[in-house]
Amino acid sequence: MATVNDVFRFLDTFAPVGIKMDFDNVGLLVGRADTCLSAVIVSLDITSDVISEAVGIGAGLIVSHHPLLFSLTSITDSDAISKRIILMLENGISGICMHTNLDAAHDGVNDILASRLGLSSGKRPLELLSDDVDSPYGKYSYGRIGYLDVPIPLERFLPTVKAAVCADVVRYYDAGRDVSKVALVGGSGGDQFRHVIEKGCDTFVTADIKYDLFLEAKELGVNLVDADHFYTENVVIAPLADRLREAFPDLLIRVSEAHGPTVKIYN
């Protein structure tokens, strides 16, 4: 019977913890490595609802993208994160979180997002948004550059973005340039904008864009699209579950039915 550690070692083969960002906290963050499993929940986040869902189907492990914790000085029932950890431990549920390492991984968040957007589908391969990160794992980047086979106006590209990530709305600045060479970062990617400019991209798709970055994009003449943090990263969850099903056919692998976008839009 597969254990928590078996699942972690498999995940580490294609999203090694060694390529995470320095600030990040990834790997087995809660629970016992030797726990035997019959079911696993895969979710973007480990929320109270997801934990209850795991309890309901007897899942001994939640695999998430976002880390449950970064730094804690105590674990008591006095704060929300600690309460979730206590609930997991009380029910024998472990938590594995694969965050920026899964962003950077081959066929991780950004490769899947690029494919959903129809980038580099035939003529050109994806490129690294930043090529200055090297390691024993080779070169990697937390973003990608891809190309449309046929350049199109941004107003025609926006419906593709919205449908690709299943977002309710997208925020954007239209610089009046055709969309051709596109940079993307799933989740919060505003800090990568300098690489977008350095690489001569005409369009940048990411999330959590602040007002000042929209102003900068206007000054520099770059199309900017904010497609929401949840939606731009949640694209990895179903494919991740599929990879786990293939590797562990005897386990019930379930994409969380309890977790969805937290932020709602009032029209």
C-alpha positions in Angstrom: 0.0 0.0 0.0 1.3 3.4 -1.0 2.4 5.8 1.8 2.6 9.5 2.1 6.3 9.4 1.5 5.8 7.4 -1.7 3.5 10.2 -3.0 6.0 12.8 -2.0 8.9 11.1 -3.6 6.9 10.8 -6.8 6.0 14.5 -6.8 9.6 15.3 -6.2 10.7 13.5 -9.4 9.0 16.2 -11.6 8.7 19.2 -9.2 11.8 18.9 -7.1 11.8 20.9 -3.9 15.3 22.1 -4.9 13.8 24.5 -7.4 11.5 26.4 -5.1 12.0 30.1 -4.4 14.0 30.9 -1.3 11.0 32.3 0.6 8.9 29.2 -0.1 7.9 26.3 2.2 7.2 23.1 0.3 7.2 19.3 0.8 5.5 17.3 3.5 4.4 20.0 5.9 1.9 18.2 8.1 1.6 14.6 9.2 3.5 11.3 9.1 5.5 10.1 6.1 4.8 6.5 6.8 1.0 6.7 6.8 -0.6 4.2 4.5 -3.1 5.6 2.1 -6.3 4.6 0.4 -7.4 8.0 -0.9 -5.9 11.4 -1.7 -7.5 14.9 -2.2 -5.8 17.3 -4.6 -6.6 21.0 -4.1 -5.1 24.4 -4.8 -5.4 25.2 -1.0 -5.8 23.3 2.2 -8.9 24.9 3.7 -11.2 23.7 6.5 -13.7 22.6 3.8 -11.1 20.6 2.0 -10.0 18.9 5.3 -13.7 18.0 6.1 -13.9 16.6 2.5 -10.8 14.5 3.2 -12.3 13.2 6.4 -15.6 12.4 4.6 -13.9 10.0 2.1 -11.2 8.7 4.4 -8.3 10.5 2.6 -5.1 10.4 4.6 -3.4 13.0 2.4 -4.1 16.3 0.9 -1.8 17.4 -1.9 -2.0 21.2 -2.5 -0.3 23.9 -4.5 -0.3 26.6 -1.9 1.6 26.0 1.4 -0.5 25.6 4.5 2.1 27.4 6.6 5.3 29.4 6.1 6.4 30.1 9.7 4.7 29.4 13.0 5.9 30.0 16.5 3.1 27.9 18.1 0.3 25.6 17.1 -2.8 26.2 19.2 -6.5 26.7 18.5 -6.0 30.5 18.7 -5.5 31.1 14.9 -6.9 29.8 11.7 -3.9 28.1 10.3 -3.1 26.2 13.5 -6.7 25.1 13.8 -6.5 23.5 10.4 -3.2 21.8 11.3 -4.8 20.5 14.5 -7.8 19.2 12.6 -5.6 17.4 10.2 -3.5 15.7 12.9 -6.6 14.8 14.9 -7.9 13.0 11.8 -4.6 11.4 10.7 -4.4 13.6 7.5 -1.0 14.6 6.1 -0.4 17.6 3.8 2.1 17.9 1.0 2.4 21.3 -0.6 4.2 21.8 -4.0 4.3 25.6 -4.7 6.9 27.5 -6.6 8.7 24.3 -7.5 5.5 23.2 -9.3 5.3 26.6 -11.0 8.7 26.1 -12.5 8.5 22.4 -13.3 8.1 20.9 -16.7 4.4 20.4 -17.3 3.8 22.4 -14.2 1.6 25.4 -13.6 3.0 27.6 -16.3 3.4 25.0 -19.0 -0.2 24.0 -18.5 -1.3 27.6 -18.5 0.6 28.2 -21.8 -1.0 25.2 -23.4 -4.5 26.4 -22.3 -3.8 29.8 -23.9 -2.8 28.2 -27.2 0.8 29.4 -27.0 3.7 27.7 -28.9 1.4 25.0 -30.1 3.4 24.1 -33.2 5.8 26.5 -34.6 8.0 27.4 -31.6 8.7 25.8 -28.2 8.1 27.6 -25.0 10.9 29.7 -23.6 11.9 30.5 -20.1 10.9 34.0 -19.0 14.1 34.3 -17.0 17.2 32.2 -18.0 19.4 33.3 -15.1 18.5 30.6 -12.7 20.7 27.5 -12.9 21.0 24.5 -10.6 21.8 20.8 -10.4 18.3 20.4 -11.9 19.3 22.5 -15.0 17.9 25.9 -16.0 14.4 26.7 -14.8 12.1 29.7 -14.5 9.0 30.7 -12.7 7.4 32.0 -15.9 7.2 31.2 -19.6 7.2 32.9 -23.0 5.1 31.5 -25.8 3.9 32.6 -29.2 0.6 32.6 -31.0 0.9 31.1 -34.5 -1.1 34.1 -35.8 -0.9 37.5 -34.1 -4.3 38.9 -33.0 -5.6 42.0 -31.3 -5.9 41.9 -27.5 -9.7 42.2 -27.7 -9.7 38.8 -29.5 -7.2 37.2 -27.1 -9.1 38.2 -23.9 -12.0 35.7 -24.5 -9.4 33.0 -25.0 -7.8 33.9 -21.6 -11.1 34.0 -19.8 -12.2 30.6 -21.2 -8.9 29.0 -20.7 -8.8 29.5 -17.0 -12.6 29.6 -16.4 -12.4 33.0 -14.9 -15.4 35.2 -14.2 -13.7 38.3 -15.3 -10.2 39.5 -16.4 -8.6 42.9 -15.8 -6.5 44.3 -18.6 -4.7 47.2 -20.3 -4.7 47.3 -24.0 -1.6 48.9 -25.4 -2.9 48.7 -29.0 -0.4 46.0 -30.0 -1.2 42.7 -31.5 -0.7 39.7 -29.2 2.1 37.6 -30.5 4.9 37.1 -28.0 3.3 36.4 -24.7 4.9 36.1 -21.2 3.0 34.4 -18.5 3.3 33.7 -14.8 0.5 31.8 -13.0 -0.4 33.5 -9.7 1.3 36.7 -8.5 3.8 37.5 -11.2 4.1 41.3 -11.1 7.7 41.1 -9.9 8.7 39.4 -13.1 7.7 42.3 -15.3 11.3 43.4 -15.8 11.9 40.1 -17.6 8.9 40.7 -19.8 10.4 44.0 -20.9 13.9 42.6 -21.3 12.6 39.7 -23.5 10.6 42.1 -25.7 7.2 40.5 -25.1 4.1 42.4 -26.3 1.7 40.8 -23.8 1.9 39.7 -20.1 -0.6 37.4 -18.5 -0.5 36.9 -14.7 -2.5 37.8 -11.6 -2.6 40.2 -8.6 -1.5 43.1 -10.7 -1.2 46.4 -8.8 -2.3 49.8 -10.1 1.3 51.0 -10.5 2.1 48.1 -12.8 -0.8 48.9 -15.1 0.6 52.5 -15.3 4.1 51.1 -16.1 2.6 48.9 -18.8 0.9 51.9 -20.3 4.1 53.9 -20.4 6.0 51.0 -21.9 3.4 49.9 -24.4 2.8 46.4 -23.1 -0.6 44.6 -23.1 -1.3 43.5 -19.5 -3.8 40.9 -18.4 -4.8 40.0 -14.8 -6.7 36.6 -15.0 -6.9 36.1 -11.2 -4.6 34.2 -8.8 -6.9 31.2 -8.2 -7.8 30.7 -11.8 -4.3 31.0 -13.3 -3.0 28.4 -10.9 -5.9 26.1 -10.5 -5.3 24.8 -14.1 -2.6 22.5 -12.7 -4.9 20.6 -10.2 -6.7 18.3 -12.6 -3.6 17.3 -14.5 -1.7 16.8 -11.2 -4.5 14.4 -10.1 -4.2 12.6 -13.4 -0.5 12.1 -12.9 -1.1 10.7 -9.4 -3.8 8.3 -10.7 -1.4 7.0 -13.3 1.4 6.5 -10.7 -0.9 5.1 -8.0 -3.7 3.2 -9.7 -4.8 1.6 -6.4 -5.5 4.9 -4.7 -8.6 7.0 -5.0 -7.4 10.3 -6.2 -10.0 13.1 -6.1 -9.9 16.7 -7.2 -11.4 18.6 -4.3 -15.1 19.3 -4.8 -15.2 21.6 -1.8 -12.7 24.2 -2.9 -13.2 26.9 -5.4 -12.5 30.6 -5.9 -12.9 32.6 -2.7 -13.2 36.0 -4.2 -16.6 36.7 -5.8 -17.5 39.4 -8.4 -20.5 41.7 -7.9 -21.7 43.0 -11.2 
